[in-house]
């Protein structure tokens, strides 16, 4: 299922929310109404949480079905919550706390910013249980912001070239495409949330953008809903 909905009051859904095939983590102040929409679309439990005491969960953490890697400033109670949800939990030793902005992953592989040290790459590989490739994409190092990826497909910044598409396909082991959301926003990872069961994109996303997202993320057999513009 695919929806375009105002969830957090701005286009940056992926900055505040972290979605996996296991659970969706949302800020504590998100309303029950919005949580119901997320649950209905992504088809997994939605859990209120924080990372480092912040609502910027999607920026400060990256996760797949196996584990979650978080900001080194994560709180003990947050680690316990994530472990209780069934995640392996790890932090990275680098100074870059916005790990969700600089890593994109599914259950098959991950692409990480070259900013990250070899030690951090090893931690990500071990915790998420995937092979990790370190490189820039589309001339940027904010990998998690320019790619939205699930176990069914991926959407990448419209400026990606064919070799980058091929590289992402090899790493994630799923097919994908270029595109935008929110009427031309190329930071598709920052402005959408998705798992294998559905996706929510920025409210201003156009019909053609929705069609591209639907195809790239593997929802061609689903009926997408663009009626709820809350």
C-alpha positions in Angstrom: 0.0 0.0 0.0 1.2 3.5 -0.8 -0.1 6.7 0.7 0.8 10.4 0.7 0.0 11.8 4.1 1.1 14.6 6.3 2.5 12.6 9.3 5.0 14.9 11.0 3.9 18.4 9.7 6.7 18.6 7.1 8.0 16.4 4.3 10.8 14.9 6.3 9.1 11.7 7.4 12.3 9.6 7.3 14.0 12.0 9.6 11.6 11.3 12.4 10.4 7.8 11.7 12.3 4.5 11.2 10.5 1.6 9.4 11.5 -2.0 9.1 9.7 -5.2 8.3 9.6 -5.9 12.0 8.5 -2.7 13.6 8.1 1.1 13.0 9.7 3.5 15.5 7.9 6.8 15.9 8.4 9.9 18.2 6.5 9.9 21.5 4.4 12.9 20.6 3.0 11.4 17.4 -0.8 11.2 17.6 -2.8 8.0 17.9 -4.5 9.0 14.6 -1.1 9.1 12.7 0.0 5.9 14.3 -3.1 4.2 13.1 -2.4 5.4 9.5 1.2 4.1 9.7 0.1 0.7 11.1 -2.6 0.4 8.4 -0.1 1.2 5.6 3.1 -0.6 6.8 1.3 -3.5 8.4 3.7 -3.9 11.4 3.6 -2.8 15.0 4.2 0.9 15.6 6.2 1.8 18.8 6.8 5.1 20.3 10.5 5.6 21.0 13.4 8.1 21.0 17.1 8.0 20.3 19.5 10.0 22.5 16.3 11.5 24.0 15.5 13.0 20.5 12.5 12.6 18.2 14.8 12.4 15.2 14.7 8.6 15.2 15.2 8.2 11.4 18.3 10.3 11.5 19.9 8.9 14.6 19.4 5.2 13.8 19.5 2.7 11.0 17.9 -0.7 11.1 16.8 -3.8 9.3 15.1 -7.0 10.5 18.3 -8.1 12.3 19.5 -5.1 14.2 19.7 -1.4 14.9 22.7 0.8 14.9 22.2 4.1 16.8 23.9 7.3 17.8 26.7 6.8 20.4 24.7 9.1 22.7 21.8 6.6 23.0 20.3 6.2 26.5 20.4 3.0 28.4 16.6 2.8 28.6 16.5 3.2 24.8 18.9 0.3 24.3 16.8 -1.8 26.6 13.6 -0.9 24.6 15.3 -1.9 21.3 16.6 -5.1 22.7 13.1 -5.9 24.1 11.8 -5.5 20.5 14.2 -8.2 19.4 17.0 -6.1 17.9 20.7 -6.5 18.2 21.8 -3.0 19.2 25.1 -1.3 18.6 26.6 2.2 18.6 29.4 3.5 16.4 32.7 5.1 17.7 32.8 7.8 15.1 31.8 11.4 15.7 28.9 11.2 13.2 25.8 10.7 15.2 23.2 10.9 12.4 23.8 7.3 11.3 20.4 7.1 9.7 21.3 9.9 7.3 24.5 8.2 6.1 23.6 4.5 5.8 20.9 2.8 3.7 20.1 -0.8 4.3 17.7 -3.7 3.8 18.0 -7.3 4.9 20.4 -8.1 2.0 23.0 -5.3 2.1 23.9 -1.8 3.1 25.6 1.3 1.5 27.4 3.5 4.0 29.0 6.9 3.7 32.8 7.0 3.2 32.8 9.3 6.3 32.5 6.2 8.4 35.6 4.5 9.8 36.5 0.9 9.1 35.6 0.1 12.7 32.1 1.5 12.2 31.7 -0.4 9.0 32.5 -3.6 10.8 30.0 -2.8 13.6 27.3 -2.1 11.0 28.1 -5.3 9.2 28.0 -7.4 12.3 24.9 -5.8 13.8 22.7 -5.7 10.7 24.2 -9.0 9.5 24.7 -7.7 5.9 27.6 -6.9 3.6 28.4 -3.2 3.7 29.8 -1.2 0.8 31.3 2.3 1.6 30.9 4.9 -1.2 29.2 8.2 -2.1 26.1 8.1 -4.2 24.8 10.8 -6.6 27.8 12.9 -5.5 26.6 12.9 -1.9 27.7 11.2 1.3 24.2 11.3 2.9 23.3 7.8 1.6 20.3 7.3 3.9 18.8 10.5 2.7 19.0 9.9 -1.0 17.9 6.2 -1.0 14.7 4.6 0.3 15.1 0.8 0.3 13.1 -2.2 1.4 13.4 -5.9 0.7 11.2 -5.5 -2.4 12.9 -2.5 -4.1 14.6 0.9 -3.8 14.1 4.5 -4.9 17.1 6.7 -5.3 17.7 10.4 -6.0 16.6 11.3 -9.5 20.2 12.3 -10.4 21.6 8.8 -10.0 23.3 7.4 -13.1 22.9 3.9 -14.5 26.1 2.6 -12.9 24.8 3.8 -9.5 21.5 2.1 -10.1 23.3 -1.2 -11.0 25.5 -0.9 -7.9 22.6 -0.4 -5.6 20.8 -3.3 -7.2 23.8 -5.5 -6.6 24.2 -4.4 -3.0 20.5 -4.6 -2.0 19.7 -7.6 -4.2 16.5 -5.9 -5.4 15.6 -3.8 -8.4 14.9 -0.1 -8.1 14.6 3.2 -9.9 15.3 6.9 -9.7 12.6 9.4 -8.6 11.5 12.2 -6.4 8.7 12.8 -3.8 7.0 15.8 -2.5 6.8 17.6 -5.9 10.4 17.4 -6.9 12.3 16.6 -3.7 15.3 14.3 -4.5 16.0 13.4 -0.9 13.7 10.4 -1.1 15.1 8.6 1.9 14.5 11.7 4.1 11.0 12.3 2.8 9.5 8.9 2.9 9.1 5.8 5.1 8.8 2.3 3.7 9.0 -1.4 4.3 8.1 -4.4 2.3 4.4 -3.9 3.0 3.9 -0.3 2.1 5.2 3.2 2.0 4.2 6.7 3.0 5.6 9.7 1.1 5.5 13.5 1.5 2.0 14.9 1.2 2.7 17.1 -1.8 3.9 14.1 -3.9 2.4 14.1 -7.4 0.6 11.4 -9.3 3.6 10.6 -11.5 5.9 10.6 -8.4 3.5 8.1 -6.7 3.5 5.9 -9.8 7.3 5.9 -9.8 7.5 5.1 -6.1 5.0 2.3 -6.5 7.0 0.7 -9.3 10.5 1.2 -7.7 9.4 -0.2 -4.3 7.7 -3.2 -5.8 4.1 -2.3 -5.1 2.8 -2.7 -8.7 0.4 -5.5 -7.6 -1.0 -3.3 -4.8 -3.7 -0.6 -4.9 -2.2 2.6 -3.6 -4.3 5.1 -1.6 -3.8 8.8 -2.3 -7.1 9.9 -0.8 -5.9 10.6 2.8 -4.2 13.9 2.8 -4.2 14.5 6.6 
